[in-house]
Amino acid sequence: MARKYFGTDGIRGVTNRLPMTAAMAMKVGMAAGAHFRRGDHRHRVVIGKDTRLSGYMIENALVAGFTSVGMDVVQVGPMPTPAVAMLTHSMRADLGVMISASHNPFADNGIKLFGPDGFKLSDADEEAIEALIDGEVPLAPAADIGRARRVEDARGRYIHAAKMTFPEDLTLDGLKIVVDCANGAAYQVAPSALWELGAEVVTVGVSPNGKNINDRVGSTAPDTLCETVVAHGAAIGIALDGDADRLIVADERGHVVDGDQLMAAIAGGWAREGRLNGGGLVATVMSNLGLERHLGAQGLNLVRTKVGDRYVLEKMRASGFNVGGEQSGHIILSDYATTGDGLIAALQILAEVVRAGAPASEVLNRFEPVPQLLKNVRFDGGKPLDDGKVKDVIAKAEEELNGTGRLVIRASGTEPVIRVMAEGDDKAQVETVVDRICEAVRAAAA
């Protein structure tokens, strides 16, 4: 069944346009609250947000929706997405909500929902909530309306939980680290956690004003991180995105290290320690072929899923893996978290660097990536990938790459774009194939 409001990562859109209006947020609160009212206990929902200006509006609308159906609300303020997932479970809440559009510009916002176990909702739960959004939700009697309160120690709880994932026998004493928080949800917790573990911390992107989230900072704009690492002579730099569930690293030379290399480093270290489950890791179809070859040389497997960290997590849970993620830096370490956590992933990377006693450029350069190119083609409507000419061009490209590379073409689940990715041993061939497909998609979308 096709979902009307939920995409690959919750509900997302431009603020004050459907579906991201205050009225819709209130309906989501009412629908989700009604769906998760199970049993006779006092029901509770935890709500966190990033630093977007529209977060105030969406939060208040959600609070109105949840309390109107009898759910108590705990507001934790600006917090990373994984922190909200953790607090939902640890506070025995029935539901968790993160208000964020992740790495998108400030004008966008989104609503992510977590179940009482701290995991993102299943498709079935999202479909049930959608049905209630478009239907009539019974309101609570006046005496049973929910209450709302703010919890002031939420940041401390998350910082403590994150620090506990760092090996007890190691320290960050004397290590100069640049941390770029994208003017987002982790602007307080990430620098604090690193400092408390002994690091000398240089901060970037820790002055949110409601409109500068992800603006030339963070994991999707790593140039600032790289420049700051070199300027300060830091040992390493870590960049998070707006809701801090994504991690990108810069080595001491200011070179970007992507999620594939980071997963390789973590999986390799955990395999060495005998704690890697599943015999490898789970990644998406977008991960580089070089990662697959690298793992294979170590006797480890790479299991691929379609794009979206929820699908990575589903496969991890179904098959017993404890490391998985995406090339973009969503890294899920299920020993510690129920969703991607940029700070916890960064702490595992820092542990690898400290243990090795070598520069980050050596420790994190695990394999030579196969030439890969990704381009996005924006479209206004229709289904360009269903066009016959586009299908023919794609089929021909697959023939050309057969045995030497891969082709991945998909419609984004969060933006009106077609993503065209190819990789192979011949860089020129990859570029030609991608350009040819992009041209065909543009023509079909015109």
C-alpha positions as CSV (number, residue, x, y, z in Angstrom):
1,M,0.0,0.0,0.0
2,A,1.5,3.4,-1.0
3,R,1.8,5.8,1.8
4,K,0.4,9.3,1.4
5,Y,2.4,11.3,3.9
6,F,5.3,9.2,5.2
7,G,8.4,8.9,3.0
8,T,11.6,6.9,3.6
9,D,12.3,8.9,6.8
10,G,9.0,10.2,8.3
11,I,7.0,13.1,7.0
12,R,9.0,15.9,5.5
13,G,8.4,19.0,3.4
14,V,8.7,22.8,3.1
15,T,7.3,24.5,6.2
16,N,3.8,26.0,5.9
17,R,3.1,23.9,2.8
18,L,1.3,20.5,3.1
19,P,2.2,18.2,4.7
20,M,4.4,20.4,7.0
21,T,1.7,22.8,8.3
22,A,0.8,23.4,12.0
23,A,-2.7,21.9,11.2
24,M,-1.2,18.7,9.8
25,A,1.2,18.4,12.7
26,M,-1.7,18.6,15.1
27,K,-3.5,15.9,13.1
28,V,-0.3,13.7,13.2
29,G,-0.2,14.1,17.0
30,M,-3.8,13.2,17.4
31,A,-3.5,10.2,15.0
32,A,-0.2,8.9,16.4
33,G,-1.4,9.4,19.9
34,A,-4.6,7.5,19.3
35,H,-2.8,4.7,17.6
36,F,-0.4,4.2,20.5
37,R,-2.9,4.5,23.3
38,R,-2.9,0.9,24.3
39,G,-3.8,-0.2,27.8
40,D,-5.0,1.7,30.8
41,H,-1.8,3.4,31.9
42,R,-1.0,7.1,31.6
43,H,0.5,7.3,28.1
44,R,3.6,9.4,27.4
45,V,5.3,10.8,24.3
46,V,8.8,12.3,24.2
47,I,9.3,15.2,21.7
48,G,12.7,16.5,20.6
49,K,13.6,18.8,17.8
50,D,16.6,20.4,16.0
51,T,17.2,24.1,15.8
52,R,15.0,25.2,12.9
53,L,12.8,28.3,13.4
54,S,9.7,26.3,12.5
55,G,10.4,23.8,15.2
56,Y,8.6,25.9,17.7
57,M,5.4,25.9,15.6
58,I,5.5,22.2,14.8
59,E,6.3,21.3,18.4
60,N,3.4,23.3,19.8
61,A,1.0,21.8,17.2
62,L,2.1,18.3,18.1
63,V,1.7,19.0,21.8
64,A,-1.8,20.1,21.2
65,G,-2.6,17.0,19.1
66,F,-1.1,14.5,21.6
67,T,-2.7,16.1,24.7
68,S,-6.1,16.3,23.0
69,V,-6.2,12.5,22.8
70,G,-5.0,12.0,26.4
71,M,-1.2,11.6,26.0
72,D,1.2,13.3,28.4
73,V,4.1,15.0,26.6
74,V,7.7,15.3,27.7
75,Q,9.6,18.0,25.8
76,V,13.4,17.7,25.7
77,G,14.2,20.6,23.4
78,P,17.0,20.6,20.8
79,M,18.4,17.0,20.9
80,P,19.9,14.6,18.3
81,T,17.5,12.1,16.7
82,P,19.2,9.2,18.3
83,A,18.9,10.9,21.7
84,V,15.1,11.1,21.3
85,A,15.1,7.4,20.3
86,M,17.1,6.5,23.4
87,L,15.0,8.7,25.7
88,T,11.8,7.2,24.4
89,H,12.9,3.7,25.5
90,S,14.7,4.7,28.7
91,M,11.7,6.9,29.9
92,R,9.3,4.1,29.1
93,A,7.4,6.3,26.7
94,D,4.8,4.9,24.3
95,L,6.1,7.0,21.5
96,G,8.9,9.3,20.5
97,V,8.9,12.2,18.0
98,M,11.8,14.1,16.4
99,I,11.0,17.3,14.6
100,S,13.7,17.7,12.0
101,A,14.4,17.6,8.3
102,S,17.9,16.2,8.9
103,H,20.4,17.6,6.4
104,N,17.8,19.7,4.5
105,P,17.8,23.6,4.5
106,F,16.1,25.4,7.4
107,A,12.9,26.1,5.4
108,D,12.1,22.4,5.4
109,N,11.0,20.4,8.4
110,G,9.9,16.9,9.2
111,I,8.4,14.6,11.8
112,K,10.0,11.3,12.6
113,L,8.3,8.8,14.9
114,F,9.7,6.1,17.2
115,G,7.9,3.3,18.9
116,P,8.3,2.4,22.6
117,D,11.3,0.3,21.8
118,G,13.2,3.3,20.3
119,F,13.0,1.9,16.8
120,K,11.4,3.8,13.8
121,L,7.9,2.7,13.1
122,S,7.0,-0.1,10.8
123,D,5.2,0.5,7.5
124,A,2.1,-1.0,9.0
125,D,2.2,1.5,11.9
126,E,2.7,4.4,9.5
127,E,-0.2,3.2,7.3
128,A,-2.5,3.0,10.4
129,I,-1.5,6.5,11.4
130,E,-2.2,7.8,7.9
131,A,-5.7,6.3,8.0
132,L,-6.4,8.1,11.3
133,I,-5.0,11.4,9.9
134,D,-7.6,11.3,7.1
135,G,-10.3,10.1,9.4
136,E,-12.0,11.1,12.7
137,V,-9.9,10.7,15.9
138,P,-11.9,10.5,19.1
139,L,-10.8,13.2,21.6
140,A,-10.2,12.5,25.3
141,P,-12.8,13.6,27.9
142,A,-11.9,17.0,29.5
143,A,-10.7,15.3,32.7
144,D,-8.4,13.0,30.7
145,I,-6.6,15.6,28.5
146,G,-2.8,15.1,28.7
147,R,-0.2,17.3,30.4
148,A,3.0,18.7,28.9
149,R,6.3,19.4,30.7
150,R,9.9,20.0,29.9
151,V,12.7,17.8,31.1
152,E,15.9,19.7,31.8
153,D,18.4,16.9,32.3
154,A,17.8,15.2,28.9
155,R,21.1,16.5,27.5
156,G,23.0,15.1,30.4
157,R,21.4,11.7,30.1
158,Y,22.4,11.4,26.4
159,I,25.9,12.7,27.0
160,H,26.4,10.0,29.6
161,A,25.0,7.3,27.4
162,A,27.3,8.3,24.5
163,K,30.4,8.4,26.7
164,M,29.7,4.9,28.0
165,T,30.2,3.6,24.4
166,F,33.8,4.7,24.4
167,P,36.3,2.0,25.5
168,E,37.2,2.3,29.2
169,D,40.8,1.6,28.6
170,L,41.2,4.6,26.2
171,T,41.2,8.4,26.6
172,L,41.0,11.3,24.3
173,D,43.5,13.3,26.4
174,G,45.7,15.5,24.2
175,L,43.8,14.8,21.0
176,K,42.7,18.0,19.2
177,I,39.4,17.4,17.5
178,V,37.3,19.7,15.4
179,V,33.6,19.1,15.7
180,D,31.1,20.7,13.3
181,C,27.6,20.4,14.6
182,A,25.9,22.0,11.6
183,N,24.2,24.6,13.8
184,G,21.9,21.8,14.6
185,A,20.6,19.5,17.3
186,A,24.0,18.4,18.6
187,Y,25.4,21.9,19.1
188,Q,25.6,21.4,22.9
189,V,25.9,17.6,23.5
190,A,28.6,16.7,21.0
191,P,31.3,19.2,22.1
192,S,30.5,18.5,25.7
193,A,30.9,14.7,25.3
194,L,34.2,15.0,23.6
195,W,35.5,17.5,26.1
196,E,34.5,15.3,29.0
197,L,36.4,12.4,27.5
198,G,39.6,14.6,27.5
199,A,39.8,16.0,24.0
200,E,40.9,19.5,23.1
201,V,37.8,20.6,21.2
202,V,37.6,23.2,18.4
203,T,33.9,23.9,17.6
204,V,32.2,24.8,14.3
205,G,28.5,25.3,13.7
206,V,27.5,25.7,17.3
207,S,25.7,29.0,17.0
208,P,22.2,28.2,15.7
209,N,19.8,31.1,15.0
210,G,16.9,29.2,13.5
211,K,17.9,29.7,9.9
212,N,21.6,28.7,9.6
213,I,21.2,24.9,10.2
214,N,23.2,23.0,7.6
215,D,24.2,26.4,6.0
216,R,27.7,25.8,4.7
217,V,28.5,23.6,7.7
218,G,27.9,20.1,8.7
219,S,28.3,16.7,7.1
220,T,26.8,17.7,3.8
221,A,29.1,20.8,3.5
222,P,32.4,19.5,4.8
223,D,34.7,22.2,3.3
224,T,34.4,24.3,6.5
225,L,35.4,21.2,8.6
226,C,38.4,20.4,6.4
227,E,39.7,24.0,6.4
228,T,39.3,24.2,10.2
229,V,41.2,21.0,10.8
230,V,44.1,22.2,8.8
231,A,44.1,25.7,10.2
232,H,44.1,24.4,13.8
233,G,46.5,21.5,13.2
234,A,43.9,19.1,14.5
235,A,44.3,15.4,14.6
236,I,40.8,14.8,13.1
237,G,37.5,16.5,12.4
238,I,34.0,15.2,12.8
239,A,30.9,16.7,11.1
240,L,27.3,15.9,12.0
241,D,24.2,16.9,10.1
242,G,21.2,18.9,11.4
243,D,19.8,16.1,13.6
244,A,23.1,14.4,14.3
245,D,22.3,10.9,13.0
246,R,24.9,11.3,10.2
247,L,28.7,11.5,10.4
248,I,31.4,12.5,8.0
249,V,35.1,12.8,9.1
250,A,38.1,14.8,7.9
251,D,41.6,13.4,8.5
252,E,44.5,15.6,9.7
253,R,45.3,16.6,6.1
254,G,41.8,18.0,5.6
255,H,40.6,15.1,3.4
256,V,37.0,13.9,3.6
257,V,36.4,10.3,4.8
258,D,33.0,9.1,3.9
259,G,30.6,6.6,5.5
260,D,32.0,3.6,3.5
261,Q,35.5,4.1,4.9
262,L,34.1,4.7,8.4
263,M,32.1,1.5,8.3
264,A,35.1,-0.4,7.1
265,A,37.2,0.9,10.0
266,I,34.6,0.1,12.6
267,A,33.8,-3.3,11.2
268,G,37.5,-4.1,10.9
269,G,38.2,-3.1,14.5
270,W,35.2,-5.0,15.9
271,A,36.1,-8.1,13.9
272,R,39.6,-7.9,15.3
273,E,38.1,-7.8,18.8
274,G,35.7,-10.7,18.1
275,R,32.6,-8.5,18.5
276,L,31.4,-8.1,14.9
277,N,28.1,-10.0,14.5
278,G,26.7,-11.3,11.2
279,G,30.1,-11.9,9.5
280,G,30.2,-8.5,8.0
281,L,28.1,-5.4,7.7
282,V,24.9,-4.1,6.0
283,A,25.0,-1.2,3.6
284,T,22.8,0.1,0.8
285,V,23.1,-0.2,-3.0
286,M,24.9,3.2,-3.0
287,S,28.0,1.9,-1.1
288,N,31.1,1.7,-3.1
289,L,32.2,-1.5,-4.8
290,G,35.6,-1.0,-3.3
291,L,34.1,-1.5,0.2
292,E,32.6,-4.8,-0.9
293,R,35.9,-6.0,-2.3
294,H,37.8,-4.8,0.8
295,L,35.5,-6.8,3.1
296,G,35.6,-9.8,0.9
297,A,39.4,-9.9,1.1
298,Q,39.0,-10.2,4.9
299,G,36.4,-12.9,4.7
300,L,33.6,-10.5,5.6
301,N,30.3,-10.0,3.8
302,L,28.6,-6.9,2.5
303,V,24.9,-7.3,2.4
304,R,23.1,-4.6,0.5
305,T,19.6,-3.1,0.9
306,K,17.7,-0.4,-0.9
307,V,18.4,3.2,0.1
308,G,17.2,4.3,3.6
309,D,18.6,3.6,7.0
310,R,15.3,2.0,8.0
311,Y,15.9,-0.7,5.5
312,V,19.5,-1.2,6.7
313,L,18.3,-1.6,10.2
314,E,15.5,-4.0,9.2
315,K,18.1,-6.2,7.6
316,M,20.5,-5.9,10.6
317,R,17.7,-7.0,13.0
318,A,16.5,-9.8,10.7
319,S,20.0,-11.3,10.1
320,G,21.9,-10.5,13.3
321,F,24.3,-7.8,12.2
322,N,25.5,-5.1,14.6
323,V,27.2,-2.7,12.1
324,G,25.4,-1.1,9.1
325,G,24.8,2.2,7.4
326,E,25.1,4.3,4.4
327,Q,27.8,6.0,2.4
328,S,26.4,9.3,3.4
329,G,27.4,8.7,7.0
330,H,24.3,7.2,8.6
331,I,26.0,4.5,10.7
332,I,23.9,2.2,12.9
333,L,25.7,0.4,15.7
334,S,23.0,-1.7,17.2
335,D,25.0,-2.6,20.3
336,Y,24.5,1.0,21.3
337,A,21.6,2.6,19.5
338,T,18.4,1.9,17.7
339,T,19.1,4.3,14.8
340,G,22.0,6.1,13.2
341,D,24.0,8.1,15.7
342,G,26.7,10.4,14.5
343,L,28.3,11.0,17.9
344,I,28.5,7.4,18.9
345,A,29.9,6.4,15.5
346,A,32.5,9.2,15.9
347,L,33.5,7.8,19.2
348,Q,34.1,4.4,17.7
349,I,36.2,6.0,14.9
350,L,38.2,8.0,17.5
351,A,38.8,4.7,19.4
352,E,40.3,3.2,16.3
353,V,42.6,6.2,15.8
354,V,43.7,6.2,19.4
355,R,44.4,2.5,19.5
356,A,46.4,2.6,16.3
357,G,48.5,5.5,17.5
358,A,48.7,6.6,13.9
359,P,47.4,9.5,11.9
360,A,43.7,9.4,10.9
361,S,44.8,9.5,7.2
362,E,46.4,6.0,7.7
363,V,43.9,4.5,10.0
364,L,40.8,5.5,8.0
365,N,42.0,4.9,4.5
366,R,40.9,1.2,4.4
367,F,40.4,0.7,0.6
368,E,40.7,2.4,-2.8
369,P,37.2,3.4,-3.9
370,V,36.1,2.4,-7.3
371,P,35.3,5.4,-9.5
372,Q,31.8,6.4,-8.7
373,L,29.6,9.3,-9.9
374,L,26.2,10.4,-8.5
375,K,24.1,13.1,-10.2
376,N,20.6,14.3,-9.3
377,V,18.0,15.4,-11.9
378,R,15.2,17.5,-10.5
379,F,11.7,17.1,-12.0
380,D,8.4,18.8,-11.5
381,G,6.0,15.9,-11.9
382,G,5.2,12.6,-13.5
383,K,7.4,9.5,-13.5
384,P,10.4,10.0,-15.8
385,L,11.8,6.5,-15.0
386,D,8.7,4.9,-16.6
387,D,9.5,6.6,-19.9
388,G,10.4,4.1,-22.7
389,K,13.4,6.0,-23.9
390,V,14.8,6.3,-20.4
391,K,14.4,2.6,-19.9
392,D,16.2,1.8,-23.1
393,V,19.2,4.1,-22.2
394,I,19.4,2.4,-18.8
395,A,19.3,-1.1,-20.3
396,K,22.1,-0.2,-22.6
397,A,24.2,1.3,-19.8
398,E,23.7,-1.9,-17.7
399,E,25.0,-3.9,-20.6
400,E,28.1,-1.7,-20.9
401,L,28.9,-2.0,-17.1
402,N,28.2,-5.7,-16.9
403,G,31.0,-7.4,-14.9
404,T,33.0,-4.2,-14.3
405,G,30.6,-2.0,-12.4
406,R,27.2,-1.2,-11.2
407,L,24.3,1.2,-12.0
408,V,21.8,2.4,-9.4
409,I,18.9,4.7,-10.4
410,R,16.1,5.7,-8.1
411,A,13.6,8.4,-7.2
412,S,14.5,10.2,-4.0
413,G,12.1,9.5,-1.1
414,T,12.6,13.0,0.3
415,E,13.0,15.3,-2.7
416,P,11.6,15.6,-6.3
417,V,14.8,14.3,-7.9
418,I,16.0,11.2,-9.7
419,R,19.3,10.0,-8.4
420,V,21.6,8.5,-11.1
421,M,24.7,6.6,-9.8
422,A,27.2,4.5,-11.7
423,E,30.5,3.0,-10.6
424,G,33.1,0.9,-12.4
425,D,36.8,0.4,-12.9
426,D,36.8,2.8,-16.0
427,K,36.2,6.3,-14.7
428,A,35.5,7.8,-18.2
429,Q,32.9,5.1,-18.9
430,V,31.2,5.8,-15.7
431,E,31.0,9.5,-16.5
432,T,29.6,8.9,-19.9
433,V,27.0,6.5,-18.7
434,V,25.7,8.9,-16.0
435,D,25.6,11.9,-18.3
436,R,23.7,9.9,-21.0
437,I,21.1,8.7,-18.5
438,C,20.7,12.2,-16.9
439,E,20.1,13.7,-20.4
440,A,17.4,11.1,-21.0
441,V,15.7,11.7,-17.7
442,R,15.7,15.5,-18.2
443,A,14.1,15.0,-21.7
444,A,11.4,12.8,-20.2
445,A,10.7,15.2,-17.4
446,A,10.5,18.3,-19.7
